[in-house]
Amino acid sequence: MVRNFEDGSVLIEKWLRNKNTIEFIGIWEQLNNPVFNSPEFEGIKNEAGLNRFTLSVKKWIEKTNAVGLLAKTGRYGGGN
């Protein structure tokens, strides 16, 4: 999504710092993902919006078992 933008990953991380973003993707996951870790989501949601709060897509997926966002590393998504 952001591979053609300079510092695209930074853009995504800034977007993930927003409390409204976290609430939106958390609600989406609760509706569409039967293995979503809701208790972990509540902890993340409580921290979101604070100055010290940071979150990467990879961290979001690892902590909550999310399926709605994908993190691909490397220049071309890390291969197949």
N, C-alpha and C positions, 0 to 999 in steps of 0.2 A: 504494500500500500504506500509506503513512504520511501522506497528504494531510490526514486529519482530526486528526492529532496536532500539537500545538504543537511547533515545532522538529523536525519529522519527519525532515528531511534530516540533522540532527545525530545523531539516533538511528541512522540507517543508517550514517553515517560512524563512529560508535563501534563498531557491530557489525563493520564492515570492518577495524577495527584489531586484532581478535582473531585470533591465529595459527591457531586451530582453524577459524575461519570461512574464512580464506584457503585453508587446506589442503582444506577440504570443497568450496568452489566451484571450486578448481583441479582437483581430482580429477573433479568432475562435468564440467567443461569438457573435460578430457582424454578422457573416455569418450564425450562427445556432440558434440564440436566438432572436425572434422578440420582446421580452420585455426587452432586455438588455438596461441598462441605460448608453448610450454612453457619455453624458456630464459628469457624475460622473467618468467614465473610463478615460476621458481626464485629469481630475484633478489628478487622481491616477497616470496616466502615466507621468505627469509632475513632480511629486514628486519622482517617482521610481528612484533608483540609488543614491539618496542622502544619506549621512551618517545617518541622523535622520529618514529615511523612514523605517517603518515596516508595515507588512500586514499579517494578518492571513487569512485562507480560509474562516472562518466564516465572517470576516469583508468584504472580497471581495464579498461574496454572498449577504450580507445585503446591501451593498452600490450600487451594480451594477445589482442586480436581476440575477446573473449568474446561469447557469444550468450545466456547464461543469465540475465543481469541487464539491465534496461532503465533508462535515465536519461531522464526527460522533464522539460524545463525549463518554467517558467512555471506559472501558476495552474492551468491545465487541460491540462498536458502539451504546451504549445507549439503546439497546433493540429494539423491533419492535413497 
